[in-house]
Amino acid sequence: MSNYRKLTAKEIAYLEAHNNTAEDWNRVHVSLKFSPVFIESVHFSGDIRLGAFDGIIELEGGIQLHSGLRRAVLHNCTIGDNVLIENVQNQIANYDIGAESVIRNINLLVVTGRSRFGNGTEVSVLNETGGREVMIYNQLSAHSAYLMALHRHRNGFAKRIRDMIERYSAEQESDHGRIGSHARILNCNLLRNLSIGDYAIVEGAARLENGTLNSCSSDPVYIGCNVIMQDFIVCSGARITDGAALVRCFVGQACRLGHLFSAHDSLFFSNCKFENGEACAIFAGPYTVSMHKSSLLIAGMFSFLNAGSGSNQSNHMYKLGPIHQGIVERGSKTTSDSYILWPARIGAFSLVMGRHVHHPDTSDLPFSYLIEREGETYLSPGVNLRSVGTVRDARKWPERDARKGAELLDCINFNLLSPYSIGKMLKAVDTLEHLQQVSGEASSVYSFQSTRITRPSLLRGLNLYRTAIVKFLGNSLIKRLEGDKFSSEEDMRQRLRPTSSIGSGEWIDLSGLIVPRTEVDALAAAVETGEISQVAQLNARFALWHANYYDMEWTWAIGIIERYFGVNRDTLTSIEVAKIVRSWQEAVISLDRMLYEDARKEFSISARIGFGVDGEDAAHSRQMDFESVRGCFESNPFVMEVCRHIEDKRALGDELLARLSLLDSSIETLGQNSQS
């Protein structure tokens, strides 16, 4: 109270003369610079602290109003310097309001008893009937949520992590809410039990109850017209607008939800975009996108997903209730009117087209097409590796990261090829070869996990997977030797020795974070023993994994290189390295040429239908109209980038071959072959 004083008799008289009242003026304390001039028609009750009102507030459109309090009821509030509050229909109760904030034309803003402001709310993801609840809190990351939802079998871990979140949530509990500095709350109806961060904008919201808006100056939160939210946490940079309705939801950093989108018991992590449709009990990892009115995502786990119009899933088979769940691994797409009957698991970077009711599990066959034919699911393994859309997606994701805050909660690995996806491809090669052996190489159709694979699809998939494996292993090898000059083969081998003891074995996608399974097991053990006892330590461990990714990746890659190419890291020769580089060049160029041809389809004659509708010379008008809108194939930016990529990778391989030739002159002939 040292920075506050009681009102003087003269100030009380002035306030009462301007239609201000108080239950007890002795409980109203003011800052040392306080002046009562800009307070009018306000009723004070409880303990009140008022700052100075000596500044101008500029509103949208250039309108300027003096800070102050007008036409409001305030109960147990602390008001910071140069706040503008006016036209409060009911009351503002139990709030601390930061400097230079604006609250105008609202109905009600209150804290009713002690509140945790959404922290600790249990969200029943995946299984609507319970069993995979995730407790949301301000610092929740996609990776913590993944462990909470999917590692329930670790009883000690599950209990400890719940205890950690419970302790954190208890620390957030208060009988006073907070409105941060420079916040704007305009034209809202019912606002109860909220904590609102700095620079947040809430305008026209219909009802917000029991939640936190973790806004900050570098990345404000925006809540727009007619939004309804209950039991929620919203992270920095998120925008929720246009009648969106959310109940028991976590909204991650830089998410966009709007246009009447509705959801309950769902988690949305960094850079998700949802409009028009509906979500129920979903785990939407980073970059999950659904934009269409007829789309329903339900009881599924997704990340980097693009859901087409009418995408739908079912989690209820009318027996024991809505207990079924599904996983669509990272980077997948569902086409218009696609349907999946849970339980099912779809492999990474796959395309789902049609209706699939036989519970497929294609998790070990990534980059595939799942297509319905006469009620059956046909699988085309690996075919998405040659799709221009897949590569375009992988390149656009990091460019579309809209997070701006200093603290990024989700550690996102954007790599298309990684120990996670390549590990699955290695399994895929073994699986497809085993199918050939068991069913016979002459079989026309192979059965796999409730799907069918035609013989041409299987052979093509084997070729694509092997090519991608070589590309990744070559990428890792060349990156390790990039820019180095070695005086001997032992010097070269030294460059290739791992710098991390971590990385061997299976890798998993921890909802955006790609990490060795051994590290996840070690983390769970550290939580169980109490070594990790605070939620901040979880995020610190995730950040450490993310920072050390490439060191751990190389530990994994060199082990696979030994097995795949039949070499030994301790006796590896420059000739063996040169042969791997030559194979890498061929693989990269082969995949790039497939992308080039796939892109050409976008400029075919059939792609021009609908262009040149009013021209006299139909063919000429169509071509001219098409080129004016879409440009020429050769000058398309993506096509030009593919061509540059081919030349750059050829040159990169040749440069390394030239350095290796200093150790063994016979390598020169390998370099000459690259010009063919």
Long-range contacts (C-beta under 8 A, 24 or more apart in sequence): 1-29, 3-31, 3-32, 4-29, 4-30, 4-31, 4-32, 4-49, 5-29, 5-30, 5-31, 5-32, 5-34, 6-30, 7-36, 11-36, 15-39, 20-44, 22-48, 31-81, 33-81, 37-68, 38-66, 38-67, 38-68, 38-69, 38-70, 39-68, 39-69, 39-70, 40-68, 40-69, 40-70, 40-71, 41-70, 41-71, 41-72, 42-69, 42-70, 42-71, 42-72, 42-73, 42-74, 43-72, 43-73, 43-74, 44-74, 44-75, 45-73, 45-74, 45-75, 45-76, 46-75, 46-76, 46-77, 46-93, 47-76, 48-74, 48-76, 48-77, 48-78, 48-79, 49-77, 49-78, 49-79, 50-79, 51-79, 51-80, 51-81, 51-82, 51-83, 51-99, 52-81, 52-82, 53-81, 53-82, 53-83, 54-81, 54-82, 55-81, 55-82, 55-100, 57-82, 57-84, 57-100, 57-102, 59-102, 67-100, 76-176, 80-181, 94-175, 94-176, 94-177, 95-176, 95-177, 95-178, 95-179, 96-176, 96-177, 96-178, 96-179, 97-179, 97-183, 98-178, 98-179, 98-180, 98-181, 98-182, 98-183, 98-198, 99-181, 99-182, 100-181, 100-182, 101-179, 101-180, 101-181, 101-182, 101-183, 101-184, 101-185, 102-183, 102-184, 102-185, 102-186, 103-179, 103-185, 103-186, 104-185, 104-186, 104-187, 105-186, 105-187, 105-188, 106-185, 106-186, 106-187, 106-188, 106-189, 106-191, 107-188, 107-189, 107-190, 107-191, 108-189, 108-190, 108-191, 108-192, 109-177, 109-185, 109-188, 109-191, 109-194, 110-191, 110-192, 110-193, 111-174, 111-175, 111-176, 111-177, 111-192, 111-193, 111-194, 112-192, 112-193, 113-175, 114-173, 114-174, 114-175, 115-173, 115-174, 115-175, 115-177, 115-193, 115-210, 116-169, 116-170, 116-172, 116-173, 117-172, 117-174, 117-177, 117-193, 117-194, 117-195, 117-210, 117-211, 117-212, 118-195, 118-210, 118-211, 118-212, 118-231, 118-232, 118-233, 119-165, 119-168, 119-169, 119-172, 119-212, 119-233, 120-165, 120-166, 120-169, 120-170, 121-210, 121-231, 121-232, 121-233, 121-248, 122-248, 123-248, 123-249, 123-250, 123-265, 123-266, 123-267, 124-248, 124-265, 124-281, 125-149, 125-265, 125-266, 125-267, 125-281, 125-282, 125-283, 125-301, 126-281, 126-282, 126-283, 126-299, 126-300, 126-301, 126-325, 127-281, 127-299, 127-322, 127-323, 127-325, 128-265, 128-280, 128-281, 128-299, 128-315, 128-321, 128-322, 128-323, 129-321, 129-322, 129-323, 132-325, 134-250, 134-267, 134-283, 135-162, 135-165, 135-166, 135-169, 136-232, 136-233, 136-250, 136-267, 137-165, 137-168, 137-169, 137-172, 137-233, 137-535, 138-168, 138-172, 138-212, 138-214, 138-233, 139-168, 139-409, 139-535, 139-536, 139-539, 140-233, 140-250, 140-409, 141-269, 141-409, 141-410, 141-411, 141-538, 141-539, 141-542, 142-252, 142-267, 142-269, 142-270, 142-285, 142-286, 142-303, 142-409, 142-410, 142-510, 142-511, 142-512, 142-513, 143-410, 143-411, 143-510, 143-511, 143-512, 143-513, 143-538, 143-542, 144-535, 144-538, 144-539, 144-542, 145-250, 145-267, 145-269, 145-283, 145-511, 146-283, 146-285, 146-510, 146-511, 147-510, 147-520, 147-523, 147-524, 149-283, 149-301, 150-301, 151-524, 154-524, 154-528, 156-528, 157-524, 157-527, 157-528, 160-527, 160-528, 160-530, 160-533, 161-527, 161-538, 164-527, 164-533, 164-534, 164-535, 164-538, 165-535, 167-534, 168-534, 168-535, 172-212, 180-215, 182-217, 183-215, 197-221, 197-236, 205-229, 216-405, 216-406, 218-404, 218-405, 218-406, 219-253, 219-254, 219-403, 219-404, 219-405, 224-258, 235-409, 236-403, 236-404, 236-405, 237-402, 237-403, 237-404, 237-405, 252-286, 252-409, 252-410, 253-403, 253-405, 253-408, 253-409, 253-410, 254-401, 254-402, 254-403, 254-404, 269-303, 269-410, 269-511, 269-512, 270-401, 270-403, 270-408, 270-409, 270-410, 270-412, 270-512, 271-397, 271-400, 271-401, 271-402, 271-403, 277-307, 281-315, 281-322, 283-511, 285-330, 285-511, 285-512, 286-410, 286-412, 286-511, 286-512, 287-397, 287-400, 299-324, 299-325, 299-326, 299-342, 300-325, 300-326, 300-327, 300-328, 300-342, 301-325, 301-326, 301-327, 301-328, 301-511, 302-328, 302-332, 303-329, 303-330, 303-331, 303-509, 303-511, 303-512, 304-330, 304-331, 304-332, 304-393, 304-397, 305-330, 305-331, 305-332, 305-333, 305-334, 306-332, 306-333, 306-334, 306-393, 307-333, 307-334, 308-333, 308-334, 308-335, 308-336, 308-337, 308-338, 309-336, 309-337, 310-336, 310-337, 310-338, 311-335, 311-336, 311-337, 311-338, 311-339, 312-337, 312-338, 312-339, 312-340, 313-339, 313-340, 313-341, 313-342, 314-339, 314-340, 314-341, 314-342, 315-342, 317-341, 327-363, 328-352, 329-363, 329-366, 329-509, 330-509, 330-512, 331-390, 331-393, 331-394, 331-416, 333-389, 346-370, 347-424, 348-420, 348-421, 348-424, 348-509, 349-384, 349-390, 349-416, 349-421, 350-384, 351-384, 351-387, 358-450, 358-451, 359-450, 360-449, 360-450, 360-451, 361-449, 361-450, 362-449, 362-451, 363-424, 364-424, 364-427, 364-428, 364-431, 365-424, 365-428, 365-431, 365-448, 365-461, 366-421, 366-424, 366-425, 366-428, 367-421, 367-425, 367-464, 367-468, 368-461, 370-451, 376-451, 376-452, 377-450, 377-451, 377-452, 378-451, 378-452, 378-453, 378-454, 378-457, 379-448, 379-451, 379-452, 379-453, 379-457, 380-453, 380-454, 380-457, 380-460, 380-461, 381-428, 381-432, 381-453, 381-457, 381-458, 381-460, 381-461, 381-462, 381-464, 381-465, 382-425, 382-428, 382-460, 382-461, 382-462, 382-463, 382-464, 382-465, 382-468, 383-457, 383-460, 383-461, 383-464, 385-464, 385-465, 385-467, 385-468, 385-591, 385-594, 386-464, 386-591, 386-594, 386-595, 386-598, 387-595, 387-598, 388-595, 388-598, 388-599, 388-602, 388-638, 390-416, 391-416, 391-595, 392-638, 409-539, 410-511, 410-512, 410-513, 411-512, 411-513, 411-542, 411-543, 411-545, 411-546, 412-512, 412-513, 413-512, 413-513, 413-514, 413-546, 413-549, 415-514, 417-468, 417-471, 417-472, 417-475, 418-472, 418-507, 418-514, 418-553, 419-503, 419-507, 419-514, 419-516, 419-553, 419-556, 419-557, 420-507, 420-508, 420-509, 420-514, 422-468, 422-469, 422-472, 422-473, 422-560, 423-506, 423-507, 425-465, 425-468, 425-469, 426-469, 426-560, 428-461, 428-465, 429-462, 429-465, 429-466, 429-469, 432-458, 432-461, 432-462, 432-465, 433-462, 467-587, 467-590, 467-591, 468-587, 468-591, 469-564, 470-564, 470-583, 470-584, 470-586, 470-587, 471-584, 471-587, 471-588, 471-591, 472-557, 473-557, 473-560, 473-561, 473-564, 473-565, 473-580, 473-584, 474-580, 474-581, 474-583, 474-584, 474-585, 474-587, 474-588, 475-584, 476-553, 476-554, 476-557, 476-558, 476-561, 477-557, 477-561, 477-577, 477-580, 477-581, 477-584, 478-581, 478-584, 478-652, 478-653, 478-656, 479-550, 480-554, 481-577, 481-656, 481-659, 482-656, 484-659, 485-659, 486-659, 486-663, 488-663, 489-572, 489-573, 489-574, 489-663, 492-572, 492-574, 492-577, 492-660, 492-663, 493-569, 493-570, 493-572, 496-558, 496-569, 496-572, 497-569, 498-551, 498-554, 498-555, 498-558, 499-551, 499-554, 500-548, 500-551, 500-552, 500-554, 500-555, 501-555, 502-548, 502-552, 502-555, 503-551, 503-552, 503-553, 503-554, 503-555, 503-556, 504-555, 504-556, 504-559, 505-556, 507-556, 510-542, 513-542, 513-545, 513-546, 514-549, 515-545, 515-549, 515-552, 516-552, 516-556, 519-545, 519-552, 573-664, 574-660, 574-663, 574-664, 574-667, 575-664, 575-666, 575-667, 577-660, 578-657, 578-660, 578-661, 578-664, 578-667, 578-670, 579-670, 581-653, 581-656, 581-657, 581-660, 581-670, 582-653, 582-657, 582-670, 582-673, 582-674, 584-653, 585-649, 585-650, 585-653, 585-674, 588-645, 588-646, 588-649, 589-646, 589-649, 589-650, 592-642, 592-645, 592-646, 592-649, 593-646, 595-642, 596-639, 596-642, 596-643, 599-633, 599-636, 599-638, 599-639, 599-642, 600-633, 600-639, 602-630, 603-630, 603-632, 603-633, 603-636, 650-674
